[in-house]
């Protein structure tokens, strides 16, 4: 029975290791993509770039980094930092609103977006950060 419990306690560690490796790869590409988009914004090229594309790339990079930090905290504490996931969700929602523009959208979708933002913000405010160490 102890062998089975040991096996199942290793499964999350292995899965989080795989996720950490994938997030590292994605983060490197995301930082590179952000740098390229900013470069194209500063130096005019044949590829048109607007400010929304730059903000989209940067917010995506921030979201990936927050998720990577969540995995890192899990390795250190064996607990998932819920507040960091809420921040990642809020960043993703802001990115969605900025990139996909909410003008001319169905009122029920707009209401659902506002409700989701309210829940995420309330969660960030009311969920206490986990103590370090």
N, C-alpha and C positions, 0 to 999 in steps of 0.2 A: 504494500500500500504506500509506503514511503517513497518507493521508486517511482510510482505513478505520480505522486504529488510533486516530486522533484522534477520529473519530466515536464509536467504542466506549468510549473513555476518558471521553467526555462523558455517556454514558448513565447511569452511576451517579450522577453529579453532579445531573443533571436529576431522576432518580428520588428521590434523597435530598432535593432541594429540595421536591418534591411531598409527600413524607412529612413533612418539617418543617412545611410549611404546614398539613397535615391534623392533625398532632400539636398545633400551636399552637391550632387551633380546638377540638380535643377537650379540651385542657388548660384553656382558658378556661371551657368548659361544665362540666368536672369540678370546677374550683374553685368555680364558682357553685353547682353541685349540693351540694358539701360544705358550703358556707356555709348553704344553705337547710336541709339536714338538721340541722346543728348548731343553727340558729335554732329549728327545730321541736322539737329536744330540750330546749332551754332554755326556750322560751316555749310552754306547752301550747296546742295548737290541736286542731282536729277531726281532724287527720291524726296517727295514732299513730306515734311514732318510737322505736325502741329503740337501745341503744348499739351493737349489731352493725351496724345501718344506717350509723351514723356512722363506725365503723371501716372498713366496706366502702368507703364513699365516699372516706375519707382514703387508704386503701391503694391504691385505684384511681388517685387523683390522684398519689400518689407514684410508682406504676409508670409513668404517662404522662410525668411529669417526668423520670424516669431514662431512658426511651426517647428523649425529646427531647434530653437531654444527650448521649446516644450519637450522635445525628445531628449535633449541634453539634460534638462532638469529631471526627467524620468530616470535617466541612467544614474544620476547622483542620489536621488531621494526615493526612487521606486514609487513615486506618486505623480499623477498627471496634474499639471498646473492649469486649473480650470480658467482662471482669470486670463492667462495668456491666450487660451483658445478663444475666449470671448473677444479679446483685442484683435486677434486674427480675423474673426468673423466680422467685427465692426470695420476693419480696414478693407475687407473684401466687399462689404456692402457699399462703403463710400466709393470704392473703385468702380463698382457696378453702376452707381448713380452717376458718377462723373463721365464714365465712358459711354454708357448707353443712354444718357440724357433722359430725364423723366418727362419731358415735354410731350404732350399729346398722348399720354399713356392712359389706359383704362383706369378709372377712379378706384376700382376694387384692388388692382395691382398696386396703385399708389398707397392706398390705405394699408395693405399688407406690408409694404416696404417700410412705411412709417412705424407700424406696430413692431416689426422685427427690429428696427433700429432702436425703438424704445426698450424692448426686452434686452437687447445687447448692452445698451448703456446702463440700464438698471442692474443687470448682472455684474458689470464692471464695477459699479458703485458699491453694490451690496456684498459681493463676494470678497471676503478678506484675503489678502495675499498670504500664501503659505509661508510659515517661518523658515528662514534659511538655517541650514545646519541640521 
